[in-house]
């Protein structure tokens, strides 16, 4: 499930209450296939998409991304995790 703004879907409770992840849930976990369970911030998904477009990793494969407890990773850390797939 995606979390975070924009909050323009008025049919979803997360929009009505502008639900978002807390500051302690900013780290990123990636895994092959569709095996991970959890929620993902829109900003995290945007960063992952940008990293894939800019780099040469995680192409032509299925993988999942979720936010977990921890600080937001650096761009280099995200690249390393994507290359490890």
Secondary structure in CASP SS format (residue, H / E / C, confidence):
PFRMAT SS
TARGET T0000
AUTHOR 0000-0000-0000
METHOD secondary structure of the structure
MODEL  1
X C 1.00
X E 1.00
X E 1.00
X C 1.00
X C 1.00
X C 1.00
X C 1.00
X C 1.00
X C 1.00
X C 1.00
X C 1.00
X C 1.00
X H 1.00
X H 1.00
X H 1.00
X H 1.00
X C 1.00
X C 1.00
X C 1.00
X C 1.00
X C 1.00
X C 1.00
X C 1.00
X C 1.00
X E 1.00
X C 1.00
X E 1.00
X E 1.00
X E 1.00
X E 1.00
X E 1.00
X E 1.00
X C 1.00
X C 1.00
X C 1.00
X C 1.00
X C 1.00
X C 1.00
X C 1.00
X E 1.00
X E 1.00
X H 1.00
X H 1.00
X H 1.00
X H 1.00
X H 1.00
X H 1.00
X H 1.00
X H 1.00
X H 1.00
X H 1.00
X H 1.00
X H 1.00
X H 1.00
X C 1.00
X C 1.00
X C 1.00
X C 1.00
X C 1.00
X C 1.00
X C 1.00
X C 1.00
X E 1.00
X E 1.00
X E 1.00
X E 1.00
X E 1.00
X E 1.00
X C 1.00
X E 1.00
X C 1.00
X C 1.00
X C 1.00
X C 1.00
X H 1.00
X H 1.00
X H 1.00
X H 1.00
X H 1.00
X H 1.00
X H 1.00
X H 1.00
X H 1.00
X C 1.00
X C 1.00
END
